[in-house]
Amino acid sequence: MKKFAMAAVAAAAMTVGVANAYTVGGFSNGVVIPNVIHNGTADTTAIGVIANGAAGVYWTFFDQNSQHITDGCFPVTDKMFKGLVWADPAFSGTNTAGVRGYMVLTTGVSCSNPAPTTSTIAANAFHVTAASSDVAYVPVIDGPLTLDYAGTGTTVTTMNENTLTGVAGAAQVSTSTTFNMRYFIDGATGGTDTRIAVWSVGDQKRTHTVDMYDNAQNRKSVNFTLANTELDWFDPETIVGRPATFLDGFIEWNATPASFGRTAGPVSVFTYSVISAPAFGAVQTILGAHR
């Protein structure tokens, strides 16, 4: 417990003073919720939106390969709070249970006029699991969003996998960016587990060579596979070649635009870990560090 607490503080400290740090909690023309899923009302993602000005809030839900699944719009007035539960069929529709993906929210003049507006929104999200009484924080990435409607021939009402080209609140991989992603595991089924989320606007689907460190600064070069185009949710316990004693530490990933199928950047990227430890009695979310 003491080692984990110290390692968590160290990982958090790595983000201090870093240019291009992740930003959450601000108002902008839109936000990205990088990890959204539900398995019914007892296992669902909940979202809150605060409006700074009247607008139509257009949202699109994409799967992990950035394929459009469903979309909609809800009106807001100035200083309004709107709470949404993804398991609500009036929001998500049917046959969405078990489909993991991400959500893009952006503002238009109204739900009948998607033209850009000066009104802005901020959002927060969490995942609630009633069976274990867990509520896990889901980071919401600030904009401004860079939306390429001209290049894709779409509008805010029909966003596709090419529409969102950048998110200001994510890390911007221009040449080389190093990500440090926390893990805390026990090497057994159940018990202490970690899941790491990696979201990007690129094509991250490939095997990446990384350095894995434990909490005594021991290093092992291993690979991890991102199986999807824009959102992965992987288990570090399954990494082939991980030393059995590596139970608490971080994964260091030196990423370049080529890691996301690009010849040049910037590529917007965001990582975080969700750790479930019986000793804590609750899940904890830790943002990935980057430099």
N, C-alpha and C positions, 0 to 999 in steps of 0.2 A: 504493500500500500504506500509506504513512504517513497520507495523507488518510483512508483508510478506517478505520485504527486509531483516529485521533483522533475521527472521527465516531462510531464505536462506543462509545468511552469517554464521549463527550458524551451520547449517547442513553441509556446506562446510568445516567449521573449524574442524568438528569432524573427518575428514579424515587426518588431518595434523599429521605427526609423527607416523602414524600407520604402523606397519610392515605388509608385504603382501598387500600393497595398490594396487588398480587397476592400470594397466599401459596401456597407449594408446600412439600411435605415434612413436613407435620404430620399428626397422627392425628385422625380425626373419624369420624362415622357413615357417611361415604362420600366418594367422589371422582369427578371427571369427567376422562376422558382425551379431550381435545377433537378429536383427529385420529387416526383409526385406519384402516389399510388394509393389504391384502396382495395380492401377485400371485404367490403361491407361496412356498415356504420360503426362496428366495434374495432375496426382496423383501418384507419383512414387518415388522409391529409386534410388539415383545416387551414384556411387562408383568411387573413384579414387585410383589407385595403382601406387606406385613409386618403381622402380626396382633398386636394388643394385647388378648388375651382370646379365648376360644373363640367361634366364631360361624359362621353360614352367610353367605358372601359372595355376594350376589345381583348379577348383572350383566345389563345390557341393552344391546344394540348397536342404535343408530339410524342411519339414513342421513342425508344432508346436509339433508334436509327434515324431519328429526325423525320419520320414520316408523319404527315398530318393525320390526326385521328378525329378530332372534333373541335369546334370553336363556338364562340358566342359573344354576346355583349351585354353589359348591364349598365344602367345609367347611375350616375352619382351627382350629388350637388355639393357645393362648397362646404367643407368641414364635416363631410359625411363619413361614417365608418360602415363598411360592408363586410359582414362575416359570411364565409362560404365553406361548405363541407363537401369535399370531392365525392364522397359516397352518395350524396343526394342525387337521385336520378334526374331531377330537374336541372342539375348542373352538369353532371358527367354523362348523362344518357345511359343507355343499356349496354351490356356486354363489355364494360370497361374494367370490371373487377379483375385484379391480378395483372393489369397492364401497367408496367412501370414506364414513366416518361418524364417530360419536363413541360413547363408552362411558360408562355410568353404573354405578358399583359402590356398593353400600350393604350394611349389615349387618343380619342378622336373628338370632334366637336360634339357629337351626340351619337346615339345608336342608329340613327338614320343618316348621319353624315360623318364618314370616317376621315375627313380632312384633318390634318394636324392641328392641334390646339396648344395654347400656352398653359392650359391647366395641367397639373402634374399629380402623380400618385406616389405613395409609399406603401409597402406591403410587408407582412410578416407571415410565417407559416410554421406549422409543427405537425408531427405525425403522432397520433394517439393510438395506443394499443390497449384496449380495455382489459383484456385477459391478464396482462401483467401490470396494469395500472401505470404504464409508461407514457410519458409525453416527451418526444424528442424534438429538439429545435431543428428546423430546416432553414439553412441560410437562404436569404432572398437577395439576389445580386442586383445592385443598383444600376440604373442606366447613367447617362443617356444611352438608349439603344440606337444602333446604326442599322437602319432598315432600307434594304435595296428593293424598292417596288419597281422602279424602271427596269432594272436589270433582270427581273424575274417575270415581269408582266403581270404581277399580282397587286392586290391592294391589301389594306389592313384586314379586310374581311375574308381574304383567302390566302393567308400566308402559307408559304411552302418551305421546304428544307433549305432553300437558298436565300430566303428573305432576310433573316437575321444575320448580319455580317460582323457585328461587334457589340460588346457590352462593356461600358467604361469601368464598371465596378469589378470586373474580373482581372486576373493577371493577363498582361499582354505579351505574348511570346513573339518578339521581333527577331532576335538572333538566337539567344540561348537563355533559358530560364530554368532555375533549379527549384524543384518542388520537394518539400519534406512532408510526408504523410504519416501520421501517427498510427501505431497499432498496439494493442494490448490484448493478448490471447492466452489460452492455456493448452492449445494443441489437442483438444478433445472436443467431441461433439457436444454442443450445448455449453453451459458454463460461461466462461469469459470469452466473449466474441467481439470482433471488430468487422465492420463493413466500411469500405472506402469508396466514396463517390468521386468520379472524375467526369466533368462536363466540359464541353468545348464547342466552338462553332466550326471546328475543322472535321477531319475524318481521322479519328484516333484508333480505328480498328486495325490493330496489328500487335505483334509481340514486342515489348520494350525491355531493354536491358537496364537494370537498375542496381543500386547498392542498397543492401539491407543492413541496418545497424541495430544492435541491441543496446541496452541501457548501460553497458560497460564499454562502449565505443568499439566493440568488435564489429568487423565488416565482412559481408559475404556478397559477392556478385551473383545475382539471380535474374530471372525474367518474370515479368508479369504480363498477362495477355489482356488487352482491352478488346472485348468481343463485339462491341457495338460502335456505331459511327460517332455518336455525340454524347451518350450517357452510359457510364458503366458503374456497377455497384458490386464490387468484388470482395472476396474473402481472403485476407492475407495468409490464413492458415493453409490454404490450398497451394501456395507458391511452391513449385518443385525446387528442391535443393535448399529450402530454408533449414538452417540448423535447428534441431529440436529444442535447443536452449534459448533460441531467439523468441522470447515471449512478450517483451516490452521494449519498444523502441520506435524507429521510424524508417520509412523507405525513402531514399533519395533518388529522384528522377531528374536527369538533365535533359530537358525537352527543347527541341528546336522546331521551326516551322515544318520540317520534314516529318517530325513525329505525328503531324496532323495532315499529312498528304499535301503540304504546301511547299513551294520553292522559296517563298518569302512571307514575312509576317506583316502586320501583327496578327496573331491568332488569340482570341479571348478564351481563357482556360480557368477553371475553378475546381478546387479539390477540398474535401473535408472527410473526416472520419466520424463514425458513430460507434461508440464503445458501450457494450452491455456487460456489466460485471455484477454478479450476485453480491459481492462485498459492498457495492454502492447501493444496491436496491433500486437502481434506476439507470436509464441510459444517459450517456453524455455525448455531446457533439463538440468536436474540436476542429477548427479550421486548419486546413493545410497551410504550412508556411511556404513562402516563395521568395526568391531573390534573383 
